[in-house]
Amino acid sequence: FKGLGWTYLDRNRNREAQDSFLRADSNEKMVILGLSETYSRLNKPQEASKINEKGEVQFPESPEFMLQKAFFEIKNREPQKAEIILKQLTQKSPDYS
């Protein structure tokens, strides 16, 4: 189901993506990222942040969740917060600098 969720996201079929991700294994990194992105696209910022935080806790070494968090801050018109997160990300993962 996770691959199907990303396909739906790619086609802006966000409700179907949500259904697909909710049926998938909720402990997989790409499912968590996909569901977080889906909620963001559905204008559900609290749910998106909550799911993303779950990913940060489950996968603390994974930079994708920090990057997602920075994108959410930009979308929420909080560029200063995004900049702080991105600086932390580049320190933690030099590949992102």
N, C-alpha and C positions, 0 to 999 in steps of 0.2 A: 504493500500500500504506500510505502514512503516514496518510491519512485513515481507512482501515479500522482501523489500530492504535489511533487515538484513540477510535474508536467502540467497539472492544473494551474499552479502558480504562474508558470511560464506563459500560459494562455489567459491570465487574468480571470480565471474561473475560481475565485477565492472561496466561495461557499463549498464547492466540491473539494477543493484542496483541504479545507478545514475538516470535512467529513473523513477524507482519506487519512489525514494525519492522526485524527482521533481514533481511528480503527487500527493504526499501526502500533508497534512497540514503543511505548512512551518513554523508554529508557535509552533509546538510540539517539546519538548526537544529532544526526541529520533530521530526525523526526522532530526533535525539540527545536532546532533552528527553523525548520519549515513551519511548524505551528506558530512559533513566535512571529515570523514574517507574515504569516497569514493573518494573525490577529492585528498586526500593525496595518495591513492593507484593508482590513475590515473596520478600521477606525475604533479599535478596542485597545488603546495604549496600555491600560492597566494590566489586561490579560497578557499582552505581548511582553511587557516587562517582567511579569511574574514567571512566565514560562522561560524567558531568557535567563532570569536569575537561577531557576532550577538547573539550567544547563551549566551556568557558571559554577554552581556547587558540585554537580555531578562530574564535570570535566574541567577542573581548575587549571589544567595545563593547556587547554584549548583556547587559542586566541580568537576564534570565530565569535564567541559570545561577547567578548569585550568590543569587538568591531561592530557587532549588531547593536550593542548598547550605545555606542557612539552614534550610529546612524539614527537610533531612536531620539537621541538628544538633539541632533540636527533637525529632524522632522518636527520636534517639539519646540523649535526655535530657541534652543539653548546651546549656542555654539561654544561658549566658554566651557561648559561641562563636557562637551564632545572633545574639545581640545585637550582637556586634562586626561580623559580616558585614552585618547590616541597617543599622548605622550607616554602614559603608563604602558600601553600596548607595545610601543616601539622599544621601550626599555626591557620589557619582558620577552618580546619576540623580535629580534633584530631583522628578521625577514620582512617585517611590516614597516620598516623605516624607509 
